[in-house]
Amino acid sequence: MYGLIGKMRALPGKRDELIDLLLDTTGALPGCLSYLIARDPADTTAIWVTEVWTDRESHKASLSMPQVQEAITRARPMIAGFEFQIETEPVGGFGLPAA
Amino acid sequence: MYGLIGKMRALPGKRDELIDLLLDTTGALPGCLSYLIARDPADTTAIWVTEVWTDRESHKASLSMPQVQEAITRARPMIAGFEFQIETEPVGGFGLPAA
């Protein structure tokens, strides 16, 4: 499995709109096993995203899909920056589809 | 919902054993919606855990459950420290049980 944990920063006042866009875009992307979106309660502009994919290629391929491309285009004007992002190797846990 | 994202550090050579213990303990804890465990590919001692609970109280209550207490007792000698932990407010995404 391939994973990402990242902290995204919205422009002031844009976090909820950006979250709604992320919620609309996730789900049913090939190879996506989990995509968790969370507000940072200590930082009114920050969004944490934890992603699990079957493999790195699935994640990369998703970025070229029309609906993801469209979402990126709509999201970009609301994003102030990416403060933190790391790649992970998910090993399991609770909340992933059965293998 | 209530969330946590944390980076735990195992003692050298103990990461796999610690991960196995975490994998054995998770699942079927009341109020736990997601508990994702990942290795850090850039750091051979680090483990990332992303948790989603129905609420803060469920997480807190889990820490008193016998199987969690037992796991904490077994895990403690393998843990070097907690490098990073933040609380989050999960809002949704893909991979959570339907509400």
Backbone of each chain as ProteinMPNN parsed JSONL, in Angstrom:
{"seq_chain_A": "MYGLIGKMRALPGKRDELIDLLLDTTGALPGCLSYLIARDPADTTAIWVTEVWTDRESHKASLSMPQVQEAITRARPMIAGFEFQIETEPVGGFGLPAA", "coords_chain_A": {"N_chain_A": [[0.844, -1.196, 0.0], [0.298, 2.324, -0.43], [0.782, 5.477, 1.006], [-0.239, 8.78, 2.072], [0.221, 11.556, 4.173], [-0.908, 14.696, 4.87], [-0.802, 18.256, 5.362], [-2.781, 20.814, 4.509], [-3.24, 24.189, 3.607], [-5.821, 26.458, 3.626], [-6.912, 29.454, 1.973], [-7.762, 32.345, 3.94], [-10.997, 31.999, 5.314], [-11.833, 30.212, 3.395], [-11.767, 27.559, 3.984], [-13.963, 25.76, 4.558], [-15.301, 25.615, 2.113], [-13.328, 24.537, 0.512], [-12.993, 22.065, 1.76], [-15.53, 20.94, 1.22], [-15.301, 20.608, -1.513], [-13.216, 18.74, -1.643], [-14.497, 16.592, -0.375], [-16.492, 16.048, -2.231], [-15.017, 15.067, -4.313], [-13.629, 12.81, -3.545], [-13.757, 9.213, -3.138], [-14.599, 6.223, -4.756], [-12.441, 6.37, -6.474], [-10.189, 4.693, -8.532], [-8.248, 2.299, -6.875], [-8.06, 3.747, -4.558], [-8.136, 3.411, -1.125], [-8.638, 4.615, 1.28], [-9.488, 7.876, 2.348], [-9.166, 10.377, 4.248], [-10.498, 13.258, 5.637], [-9.881, 16.092, 7.577], [-10.512, 18.801, 9.795], [-8.257, 21.103, 11.3], [-8.383, 21.77, 14.597], [-6.984, 23.681, 15.935], [-6.2, 25.558, 14.202], [-7.5, 27.659, 12.033], [-7.325, 27.653, 9.287], [-6.352, 25.281, 8.386], [-6.217, 21.969, 6.951], [-6.179, 18.523, 7.344], [-5.184, 15.675, 5.578], [-5.387, 12.252, 5.201], [-4.299, 9.642, 3.298], [-4.805, 6.453, 1.764], [-3.678, 4.222, -0.596], [-3.806, 1.553, -3.029], [-1.379, 1.29, -4.318], [1.497, 3.227, -5.312], [1.274, 3.953, -7.983], [-1.47, 3.974, -8.526], [-2.271, 6.21, -7.089], [-0.874, 8.194, -8.458], [-1.995, 7.929, -11.009], [-4.573, 8.734, -10.483], [-4.421, 11.456, -10.38], [-4.527, 12.289, -12.944], [-7.071, 11.879, -13.781], [-10.176, 12.987, -15.229], [-12.184, 14.081, -13.432], [-10.679, 14.592, -11.188], [-8.738, 16.306, -12.111], [-10.381, 18.447, -12.731], [-11.289, 19.093, -10.186], [-8.892, 19.875, -8.995], [-8.335, 22.149, -10.433], [-10.46, 23.764, -9.608], [-9.92, 23.878, -6.917], [-7.45, 25.092, -6.599], [-7.404, 28.006, -6.484], [-8.256, 28.362, -3.899], [-6.389, 27.423, -2.177], [-3.806, 28.032, 0.049], [-1.372, 26.888, 0.536], [0.836, 24.018, 0.963], [1.645, 22.707, 3.872], [2.928, 20.602, 4.907], [3.854, 17.398, 4.009], [3.979, 13.936, 3.905], [5.117, 10.805, 2.63], [3.856, 7.55, 3.224], [3.995, 4.072, 4.263], [1.405, 2.284, 4.418], [0.265, -0.268, 6.602], [-1.948, -1.543, 7.501], [-4.772, -1.939, 9.68], [-7.745, -0.564, 11.025], [-10.681, -0.025, 9.193], [-9.971, -0.164, 6.58], [-10.694, -1.62, 3.359], [-11.396, -5.154, 3.203], [-8.747, -7.333, 2.285]], "CA_chain_A": [[0.0, 0.0, 0.0], [0.997, 3.602, -0.508], [0.014, 6.447, 1.772], [0.173, 10.174, 2.206], [-0.381, 12.37, 5.229], [-0.533, 16.06, 4.529], [-1.502, 19.403, 5.931], [-3.051, 21.803, 3.475], [-3.704, 25.431, 4.206], [-6.743, 27.206, 2.771], [-6.924, 30.908, 2.153], [-8.688, 32.691, 5.022], [-12.419, 31.935, 4.993], [-12.11, 29.278, 2.296], [-11.564, 26.159, 4.363], [-15.156, 24.92, 4.418], [-15.563, 25.412, 0.682], [-12.294, 23.618, 0.028], [-13.334, 20.735, 2.293], [-16.669, 20.421, 0.46], [-14.788, 20.178, -2.819], [-12.488, 17.48, -1.409], [-15.489, 15.549, -0.078], [-17.187, 15.703, -3.47], [-14.112, 14.442, -5.283], [-13.13, 11.511, -3.081], [-14.661, 8.079, -3.241], [-14.703, 5.558, -6.047], [-11.267, 6.526, -7.337], [-9.566, 3.357, -8.589], [-7.066, 2.098, -6.047], [-8.134, 4.506, -3.302], [-8.671, 2.589, -0.042], [-9.085, 5.496, 2.357], [-9.154, 9.28, 2.105], [-9.788, 10.978, 5.431], [-10.363, 14.716, 5.64], [-10.13, 16.594, 8.938], [-10.133, 20.159, 10.158], [-7.335, 21.288, 12.421], [-9.14, 22.648, 15.509], [-6.108, 24.727, 16.482], [-5.718, 26.387, 13.099], [-8.742, 27.803, 11.264], [-7.139, 27.519, 7.837], [-5.648, 24.029, 8.057], [-6.926, 20.723, 6.654], [-5.318, 17.33, 7.326], [-5.673, 14.604, 4.714], [-4.666, 10.975, 5.287], [-4.687, 8.841, 2.136], [-4.248, 5.112, 1.555], [-3.896, 3.72, -1.959], [-3.254, 0.205, -3.214], [0.021, 1.448, -4.696], [1.881, 4.577, -5.711], [0.818, 4.208, -9.352], [-2.893, 4.334, -8.48], [-2.377, 7.603, -6.676], [-0.39, 9.033, -9.548], [-2.972, 7.872, -12.096], [-5.785, 9.481, -10.095], [-4.21, 12.889, -10.615], [-4.814, 12.57, -14.358], [-8.48, 11.623, -14.106], [-10.868, 14.25, -15.51], [-12.851, 14.688, -12.275], [-9.655, 15.069, -10.252], [-8.173, 17.49, -12.753], [-11.354, 19.534, -12.581], [-11.285, 19.492, -8.777], [-7.647, 20.598, -8.735], [-8.506, 23.483, -11.029], [-11.366, 24.538, -8.752], [-9.351, 24.017, -5.573], [-6.196, 25.853, -6.564], [-7.549, 29.39, -5.992], [-8.607, 28.39, -2.471], [-5.284, 26.829, -1.413], [-2.687, 28.932, 0.347], [-0.125, 26.146, 0.436], [0.936, 22.704, 1.586], [2.63, 22.976, 4.906], [3.566, 19.378, 5.36], [3.337, 16.187, 3.374], [4.905, 12.809, 3.907], [4.7, 9.516, 2.099], [3.903, 6.477, 4.208], [3.734, 2.694, 3.815], [0.37, 1.751, 5.308], [0.377, -1.718, 6.815], [-3.243, -2.098, 7.869], [-5.498, -1.246, 10.726], [-9.2, -0.702, 10.996], [-11.273, 0.954, 8.295], [-9.574, -0.436, 5.202], [-11.436, -2.751, 2.81], [-10.732, -6.446, 3.345], [-7.846, -7.576, 1.143]], "C_chain_A": [[0.878, 1.244, 0.0], [0.139, 4.639, 0.218], [0.603, 7.839, 1.742], [-0.511, 10.764, 3.43], [0.062, 13.803, 4.98], [-1.386, 17.099, 5.226], [-1.563, 20.488, 4.863], [-3.57, 23.059, 4.161], [-4.589, 26.157, 3.191], [-6.511, 28.706, 2.946], [-7.956, 31.245, 3.226], [-10.149, 32.671, 4.557], [-12.798, 30.914, 3.943], [-12.051, 27.809, 2.712], [-12.788, 25.297, 4.136], [-15.456, 24.616, 2.951], [-14.559, 24.413, 0.095], [-12.57, 22.191, 0.52], [-14.504, 20.135, 1.508], [-16.221, 19.904, -0.906], [-14.035, 18.853, -2.68], [-13.467, 16.33, -1.152], [-16.211, 15.097, -1.343], [-16.311, 14.864, -4.396], [-13.7, 13.041, -4.861], [-14.197, 10.438, -3.218], [-14.661, 7.539, -4.646], [-13.574, 5.936, -7.011], [-10.534, 5.184, -7.355], [-8.294, 3.283, -7.745], [-7.073, 2.875, -4.756], [-8.821, 3.645, -2.232], [-9.2, 3.433, 1.11], [-8.619, 6.911, 2.038], [-9.884, 10.068, 3.178], [-9.466, 12.465, 5.49], [-10.739, 15.228, 7.02], [-9.729, 18.058, 9.043], [-9.098, 20.114, 11.282], [-8.008, 22.256, 13.392], [-8.309, 23.805, 16.042], [-5.699, 25.743, 15.415], [-6.859, 26.513, 12.082], [-8.556, 27.735, 9.75], [-6.63, 26.132, 7.429], [-6.571, 22.826, 7.904], [-5.888, 19.594, 6.64], [-5.969, 16.271, 6.446], [-4.773, 13.38, 4.897], [-5.191, 10.07, 4.182], [-4.046, 7.463, 2.179], [-4.665, 4.633, 0.17], [-3.31, 2.321, -2.057], [-1.765, 0.289, -3.541], [0.246, 2.885, -5.178], [1.319, 4.939, -7.095], [-0.663, 4.603, -9.373], [-3.064, 5.789, -8.074], [-1.984, 8.527, -7.82], [-1.421, 9.088, -10.687], [-4.21, 8.707, -11.766], [-5.65, 10.962, -10.445], [-4.49, 13.287, -12.06], [-6.282, 12.359, -14.721], [-9.229, 12.946, -14.274], [-11.5, 14.894, -14.274], [-11.841, 15.223, -11.249], [-8.986, 16.324, -10.815], [-9.092, 18.698, -12.573], [-11.363, 20.039, -11.135], [-10.027, 20.29, -8.443], [-7.761, 22.032, -9.267], [-9.393, 24.367, -10.149], [-10.749, 24.809, -7.389], [-8.208, 25.032, -5.532], [-6.368, 27.291, -6.045], [-7.898, 29.49, -4.503], [-7.456, 27.927, -1.58], [-4.16, 27.842, -1.21], [-1.35, 28.198, 0.24], [-0.221, 24.791, 1.101], [2.051, 22.786, 2.608], [3.495, 21.767, 5.2], [2.995, 18.25, 4.528], [4.39, 15.093, 3.449], [4.263, 11.611, 3.23], [4.798, 8.487, 3.213], [3.735, 5.132, 3.503], [2.691, 2.106, 4.748], [0.488, 0.226, 5.412], [-0.958, -2.34, 7.214], [-3.888, -1.264, 8.946], [-6.974, -1.495, 10.566], [-9.76, 0.372, 10.078], [-10.81, 0.82, 6.856], [-10.423, -1.594, 4.679], [-10.675, -4.06, 3.057], [-9.91, -6.731, 2.095], [-8.502, -8.538, 0.146]], "O_chain_A": [[2.047, 1.204, 0.384], [-1.081, 4.668, 0.058], [1.776, 8.041, 1.431], [-1.685, 10.496, 3.686], [1.255, 14.089, 4.889], [-2.526, 16.849, 5.618], [-0.546, 20.997, 4.392], [-4.259, 22.984, 5.178], [-4.177, 26.433, 2.064], [-5.975, 29.15, 3.961], [-8.925, 30.506, 3.403], [-10.487, 33.257, 3.528], [-13.98, 30.764, 3.631], [-12.262, 26.919, 1.888], [-12.675, 24.206, 3.577], [-15.82, 23.493, 2.601], [-14.915, 23.558, -0.716], [-12.397, 21.228, -0.228], [-14.476, 18.952, 1.168], [-16.712, 18.882, -1.386], [-14.2, 17.951, -3.502], [-13.277, 15.224, -1.659], [-16.505, 13.914, -1.51], [-16.813, 14.048, -5.169], [-13.45, 12.181, -5.705], [-15.381, 10.728, -3.392], [-14.716, 8.296, -5.615], [-13.735, 5.832, -8.227], [-10.286, 4.602, -6.299], [-7.387, 4.103, -7.889], [-6.183, 2.692, -3.926], [-9.955, 3.205, -2.419], [-10.106, 3.013, 1.83], [-7.518, 7.123, 1.531], [-11.065, 10.386, 3.039], [-8.306, 12.869, 5.404], [-11.775, 14.856, 7.571], [-8.739, 18.492, 8.455], [-9.084, 19.194, 12.101], [-8.191, 23.429, 13.066], [-8.852, 24.791, 16.541], [-4.943, 26.675, 15.692], [-7.143, 25.564, 11.351], [-9.539, 27.756, 9.009], [-6.495, 25.852, 6.238], [-7.562, 22.681, 8.619], [-4.845, 19.71, 5.997], [-7.165, 16.006, 6.561], [-3.552, 13.468, 4.764], [-6.383, 9.766, 4.133], [-2.891, 7.317, 2.577], [-5.844, 4.64, -0.183], [-2.435, 1.944, -1.279], [-0.98, -0.546, -3.091], [-0.698, 3.639, -5.415], [0.94, 6.084, -7.342], [-1.063, 5.469, -10.151], [-3.889, 6.511, -8.634], [-2.667, 9.508, -8.112], [-1.683, 10.15, -11.251], [-4.819, 9.31, -12.65], [-6.633, 11.631, -10.763], [-4.666, 14.466, -12.367], [-6.686, 12.633, -15.851], [-8.961, 13.911, -13.558], [-11.377, 16.103, -14.075], [-12.121, 16.186, -10.535], [-8.706, 17.276, -10.086], [-8.642, 19.811, -12.3], [-11.436, 21.243, -10.885], [-10.087, 21.266, -7.696], [-7.333, 22.988, -8.62], [-9.122, 25.554, -9.965], [-11.018, 25.84, -6.774], [-8.031, 25.74, -4.54], [-5.554, 27.748, -5.243], [-7.841, 30.572, -3.918], [-7.542, 28.03, -0.357], [-3.641, 28.425, -2.162], [-0.328, 28.794, -0.1], [-1.23, 24.457, 1.722], [3.228, 22.914, 2.271], [4.626, 21.881, 5.671], [1.779, 18.157, 4.359], [5.55, 15.306, 3.096], [3.046, 11.429, 3.254], [5.705, 8.54, 4.044], [3.385, 5.061, 2.325], [3.039, 1.496, 5.759], [0.773, -0.462, 4.432], [-1.072, -3.565, 7.255], [-3.608, -0.076, 9.112], [-7.393, -2.522, 10.033], [-9.37, 1.537, 10.165], [-11.213, 1.607, 5.999], [-10.831, -2.459, 5.454], [-9.445, -4.062, 3.113], [-10.325, -6.409, 0.982], [-7.904, -8.866, -0.88]]}, "seq_chain_B": "MYGLIGKMRALPGKRDELIDLLLDTTGALPGCLSYLIARDPADTTAIWVTEVWTDRESHKASLSMPQVQEAITRARPMIAGFEFQIETEPVGGFGLPAA", "coords_chain_B": {"N_chain_B": [[-17.093, 14.113, 14.916], [-13.968, 12.809, 16.17], [-10.494, 13.083, 15.955], [-7.119, 11.831, 15.636], [-3.762, 12.363, 14.723], [-0.67, 10.936, 14.647], [2.836, 10.527, 15.261], [4.803, 7.938, 16.112], [7.623, 6.619, 17.761], [9.559, 3.777, 17.537], [11.73, 1.707, 19.537], [15.011, 0.956, 18.297], [14.888, -1.611, 15.885], [12.504, -2.626, 16.809], [10.221, -1.893, 15.52], [8.546, -3.469, 13.745], [7.491, -5.405, 15.447], [6.095, -3.816, 17.231], [4.224, -2.694, 15.499], [2.778, -5.006, 14.802], [1.573, -5.535, 17.225], [-0.061, -3.268, 17.494], [-1.752, -3.714, 15.309], [-3.048, -6.018, 16.127], [-4.553, -5.058, 18.203], [-6.307, -3.117, 17.327], [-9.546, -2.447, 15.87], [-12.934, -3.145, 16.158], [-13.231, -1.659, 18.471], [-15.324, 0.169, 20.576], [-16.859, 2.909, 19.047], [-14.705, 3.491, 17.458], [-13.867, 4.505, 14.274], [-11.977, 4.497, 12.285], [-8.624, 3.407, 12.004], [-5.605, 3.784, 11.136], [-2.542, 2.425, 10.311], [0.81, 3.064, 9.595], [4.051, 2.588, 8.183], [6.929, 4.726, 8.285], [8.628, 5.449, 5.46], [10.982, 6.788, 5.298], [12.243, 6.68, 7.66], [13.368, 4.43, 9.79], [12.442, 3.796, 12.303], [9.989, 4.885, 12.749], [6.428, 5.211, 13.111], [3.318, 5.996, 11.761], [0.139, 6.948, 12.857], [-3.224, 7.269, 12.125], [-6.221, 8.231, 13.412], [-9.776, 7.891, 13.692], [-12.566, 8.667, 15.528], [-15.895, 8.34, 16.887], [-16.367, 10.283, 18.779], [-14.655, 12.336, 21.203], [-14.904, 11.208, 23.733], [-15.276, 8.478, 23.292], [-12.762, 7.729, 22.382], [-11.259, 8.273, 24.661], [-12.456, 6.526, 26.487], [-11.719, 4.106, 25.388], [-9.116, 3.774, 26.137], [-9.204, 2.768, 28.658], [-10.092, 0.217, 28.421], [-9.781, -3.32, 28.991], [-8.307, -4.877, 27.019], [-6.962, -2.91, 25.675], [-5.51, -1.664, 27.666], [-3.837, -3.803, 28.28], [-2.446, -4.025, 25.897], [-1.117, -1.578, 25.865], [0.567, -1.911, 28.02], [2.196, -3.95, 27.025], [3.255, -2.656, 24.831], [4.708, -0.492, 25.733], [7.484, -0.976, 26.511], [8.617, -1.062, 23.993], [8.459, 1.374, 22.824], [9.992, 4.33, 21.873], [9.291, 6.975, 21.916], [6.905, 9.709, 21.465], [6.705, 11.565, 18.745], [5.192, 13.462, 17.629], [1.942, 14.649, 17.795], [-1.331, 15.371, 16.916], [-4.589, 16.642, 17.518], [-7.561, 16.24, 15.626], [-10.471, 17.336, 13.721], [-12.289, 15.277, 12.186], [-14.065, 15.305, 9.097], [-15.12, 13.726, 7.17], [-14.975, 11.793, 4.151], [-13.48, 9.119, 2.35], [-13.818, 5.742, 3.175], [-14.759, 5.684, 5.686], [-17.266, 4.323, 7.897], [-20.687, 4.293, 6.775], [-22.815, 6.9, 7.85]], "CA_chain_B": [[-16.046, 13.088, 14.998], [-12.733, 13.205, 16.852], [-9.381, 12.411, 15.296], [-5.735, 12.005, 16.062], [-2.7, 11.96, 13.807], [0.527, 10.931, 15.469], [4.049, 9.811, 14.854], [5.357, 7.212, 17.243], [8.948, 6.119, 17.433], [9.9, 2.529, 18.206], [13.147, 1.48, 19.778], [15.625, 0.342, 17.115], [14.621, -3.037, 15.677], [11.246, -3.042, 17.434], [9.05, -1.339, 14.829], [7.613, -4.478, 13.221], [6.804, -6.033, 16.577], [5.152, -2.821, 17.741], [3.125, -2.611, 14.525], [1.942, -6.202, 14.943], [0.767, -5.357, 18.433], [-1.098, -2.284, 17.171], [-2.714, -4.35, 14.394], [-3.846, -6.974, 16.901], [-5.387, -4.38, 19.191], [-7.316, -2.277, 16.696], [-10.707, -3.13, 15.327], [-14.007, -3.496, 17.083], [-13.283, -0.848, 19.689], [-16.546, 0.983, 20.463], [-16.665, 4.298, 18.645], [-13.571, 3.653, 16.532], [-14.317, 4.459, 12.883], [-10.819, 4.223, 11.43], [-7.361, 3.382, 12.75], [-4.687, 3.441, 10.047], [-1.163, 2.292, 10.777], [1.716, 3.131, 8.448], [5.481, 2.803, 8.398], [7.537, 5.884, 7.631], [9.686, 4.847, 4.651], [12.21, 7.577, 5.415], [12.691, 6.645, 9.057], [13.136, 3.011, 10.094], [11.854, 3.576, 13.63], [8.767, 5.69, 12.918], [5.099, 4.697, 12.776], [2.274, 7.021, 11.721], [-1.198, 6.431, 13.143], [-4.331, 8.21, 11.908], [-7.4, 7.672, 14.084], [-11.061, 8.603, 13.666], [-13.51, 8.162, 16.531], [-17.169, 9.057, 16.843], [-16.237, 11.463, 19.634], [-13.498, 12.326, 22.096], [-15.166, 10.344, 24.882], [-15.046, 7.087, 22.879], [-11.32, 7.495, 22.398], [-10.787, 8.25, 26.047], [-12.952, 5.302, 27.122], [-10.989, 2.943, 24.862], [-7.842, 3.641, 26.845], [-9.448, 2.038, 29.906], [-10.551, -1.151, 28.157], [-8.743, -4.288, 29.379], [-7.395, -5.291, 25.943], [-6.115, -1.761, 25.326], [-4.56, -1.554, 28.786], [-2.844, -4.869, 28.141], [-1.594, -3.681, 24.754], [-0.25, -0.462, 26.267], [1.613, -2.489, 28.876], [3.138, -4.692, 26.182], [3.882, -1.758, 23.856], [5.541, 0.546, 26.358], [8.94, -1.218, 26.429], [9.085, -0.984, 22.599], [8.248, 2.739, 22.337], [11.028, 5.305, 22.242], [8.667, 8.256, 22.21], [5.891, 10.221, 20.551], [7.398, 12.735, 18.213], [4.246, 14.416, 17.068], [0.557, 14.204, 17.839], [-2.306, 16.45, 16.894], [-6.011, 16.339, 17.479], [-8.24, 16.768, 14.445], [-11.93, 17.209, 13.632], [-12.592, 14.653, 10.892], [-15.338, 15.744, 8.512], [-15.619, 12.727, 6.239], [-14.045, 11.287, 3.17], [-13.729, 7.78, 1.844], [-13.238, 4.741, 4.05], [-15.453, 5.701, 6.977], [-18.583, 3.686, 7.819], [-21.8, 5.193, 6.491], [-23.341, 7.478, 9.095]], "C_chain_B": [[-14.811, 13.692, 15.66], [-11.586, 12.42, 16.227], [-8.051, 12.7, 15.938], [-4.823, 11.605, 14.908], [-1.411, 12.043, 14.604], [1.659, 10.145, 14.858], [4.699, 9.242, 16.118], [6.725, 6.685, 16.816], [9.22, 4.858, 18.246], [11.378, 2.52, 18.556], [13.737, 0.762, 18.559], [15.342, -1.161, 17.045], [13.281, -3.518, 16.192], [10.009, -2.589, 16.648], [8.067, -2.402, 14.36], [6.814, -5.132, 14.346], [5.754, -5.091, 17.159], [3.954, -2.682, 16.792], [2.202, -3.823, 14.652], [1.026, -6.094, 16.161], [-0.37, -4.367, 18.183], [-2.182, -2.918, 16.285], [-3.625, -5.315, 15.16], [-4.875, -6.284, 17.779], [-6.531, -3.613, 18.538], [-8.465, -3.117, 16.165], [-11.688, -3.421, 16.437], [-13.901, -2.783, 18.427], [-14.486, 0.098, 19.552], [-16.232, 2.434, 20.112], [-15.496, 4.515, 17.707], [-14.069, 3.479, 15.097], [-13.18, 4.133, 11.922], [-9.563, 4.302, 12.282], [-6.316, 2.864, 11.772], [-3.252, 3.497, 10.544], [-0.247, 2.249, 9.566], [3.164, 3.251, 8.917], [5.902, 4.103, 7.726], [8.707, 5.366, 6.807], [11.023, 5.566, 4.788], [12.845, 7.457, 6.8], [12.358, 5.254, 9.602], [12.571, 2.757, 11.486], [10.456, 4.191, 13.757], [7.514, 4.995, 12.39], [4.12, 5.864, 12.815], [0.924, 6.36, 11.985], [-2.212, 7.558, 12.931], [-5.599, 7.571, 12.45], [-8.628, 8.544, 13.861], [-12.003, 7.89, 14.633], [-14.808, 8.95, 16.401], [-17.102, 10.348, 17.659], [-15.041, 11.263, 20.564], [-13.681, 11.324, 23.251], [-14.921, 8.871, 24.529], [-13.564, 6.774, 22.881], [-10.815, 7.354, 23.823], [-11.211, 6.947, 26.745], [-12.154, 4.088, 26.651], [-9.712, 2.7, 25.653], [-7.985, 2.885, 28.165], [-9.887, 0.599, 29.671], [-9.422, -2.146, 28.441], [-7.786, -4.639, 28.244], [-6.482, -4.15, 25.515], [-5.081, -1.536, 26.424], [-3.45, -2.586, 28.661], [-1.88, -4.543, 26.994], [-0.634, -2.553, 25.114], [0.902, -0.986, 27.13], [2.662, -3.218, 28.053], [3.899, -3.756, 25.243], [4.935, -0.865, 24.495], [7.048, 0.269, 26.248], [9.499, -1.116, 25.004], [9.046, 0.44, 22.06], [9.355, 3.662, 22.835], [10.414, 6.659, 22.575], [7.594, 8.608, 21.186], [6.403, 11.551, 20.035], [6.429, 13.864, 17.89], [2.865, 13.841, 17.311], [-0.354, 15.419, 17.812], [-3.712, 15.872, 16.941], [-6.601, 16.947, 16.217], [-9.756, 16.657, 14.622], [-12.261, 16.606, 12.275], [-13.981, 15.078, 10.398], [-15.904, 14.731, 7.534], [-14.534, 12.273, 5.308], [-14.445, 9.895, 2.745], [-13.069, 6.786, 2.788], [-13.803, 4.785, 5.456], [-16.782, 4.972, 6.823], [-19.653, 4.725, 7.485], [-22.415, 5.652, 7.807], [-24.652, 6.79, 9.476]], "O_chain_B": [[-14.635, 14.91, 15.703], [-11.708, 11.216, 15.998], [-7.88, 13.67, 16.675], [-5.085, 10.629, 14.206], [-1.089, 13.088, 15.17], [1.464, 9.233, 14.055], [5.079, 9.964, 17.039], [6.941, 6.35, 15.651], [9.127, 4.86, 19.474], [12.178, 3.233, 17.95], [13.023, 0.037, 17.866], [15.532, -1.885, 18.022], [12.944, -4.691, 16.034], [8.88, -2.865, 17.055], [6.862, -2.248, 14.561], [5.615, -5.379, 14.212], [4.661, -5.518, 17.532], [2.812, -2.567, 17.236], [0.98, -3.679, 14.613], [-0.133, -6.506, 16.128], [-1.503, -4.595, 18.606], [-3.374, -2.686, 16.486], [-4.819, -5.414, 14.877], [-5.935, -6.84, 18.068], [-7.603, -3.473, 19.126], [-8.359, -4.336, 16.031], [-11.317, -3.883, 17.516], [-14.436, -3.269, 19.423], [-14.643, 0.753, 18.522], [-15.447, 3.098, 20.789], [-15.313, 5.624, 17.204], [-14.625, 2.438, 14.747], [-13.408, 3.553, 10.86], [-9.448, 5.151, 13.166], [-6.159, 1.655, 11.599], [-2.813, 4.492, 11.121], [-0.487, 1.495, 8.623], [3.463, 3.919, 9.907], [5.312, 4.526, 6.731], [9.688, 4.887, 7.376], [12.07, 5.02, 4.437], [13.876, 8.074, 7.068], [11.191, 4.944, 9.844], [12.251, 1.615, 11.819], [9.809, 4.024, 14.791], [7.54, 4.297, 11.377], [4.092, 6.629, 13.78], [0.611, 5.326, 11.396], [-2.075, 8.649, 13.482], [-6.004, 6.498, 12.002], [-8.539, 9.772, 13.841], [-12.203, 6.678, 14.558], [-14.828, 10.066, 15.882], [-17.691, 11.365, 17.293], [-14.499, 10.164, 20.684], [-12.725, 10.68, 23.683], [-14.422, 8.106, 25.355], [-13.144, 5.702, 23.319], [-10.051, 6.444, 24.147], [-10.436, 6.346, 27.489], [-11.935, 3.15, 27.417], [-9.279, 1.56, 25.817], [-6.994, 2.415, 28.724], [-10.039, -0.162, 30.626], [-8.255, -1.862, 28.171], [-6.576, -4.697, 28.462], [-5.366, -4.381, 25.051], [-3.917, -1.251, 26.142], [-2.28, -2.292, 28.902], [-0.671, -4.751, 27.1], [0.529, -2.572, 24.713], [2.049, -0.563, 26.988], [3.858, -3.128, 28.329], [5.049, -4.024, 24.896], [5.937, -0.526, 23.865], [7.814, 1.178, 25.928], [10.716, -1.087, 24.82], [9.54, 0.699, 20.963], [9.619, 3.765, 24.033], [10.938, 7.402, 23.405], [7.402, 7.913, 20.188], [6.521, 12.527, 20.776], [6.787, 15.042, 17.879], [2.637, 12.658, 17.057], [-0.178, 16.368, 18.577], [-3.975, 14.767, 16.467], [-6.199, 18.029, 15.789], [-10.252, 15.989, 15.529], [-12.489, 17.338, 11.313], [-14.93, 15.192, 11.173], [-17.052, 14.86, 7.109], [-13.344, 12.35, 5.613], [-15.623, 9.539, 2.781], [-11.908, 6.953, 3.162], [-13.382, 4.019, 6.323], [-17.373, 4.992, 5.743], [-19.538, 5.89, 7.865], [-22.52, 4.878, 8.758], [-25.255, 7.131, 10.494]]}, "name": "protein", "num_of_chains": 2, "seq": "MYGLIGKMRALPGKRDELIDLLLDTTGALPGCLSYLIARDPADTTAIWVTEVWTDRESHKASLSMPQVQEAITRARPMIAGFEFQIETEPVGGFGLPAAMYGLIGKMRALPGKRDELIDLLLDTTGALPGCLSYLIARDPADTTAIWVTEVWTDRESHKASLSMPQVQEAITRARPMIAGFEFQIETEPVGGFGLPAA"}
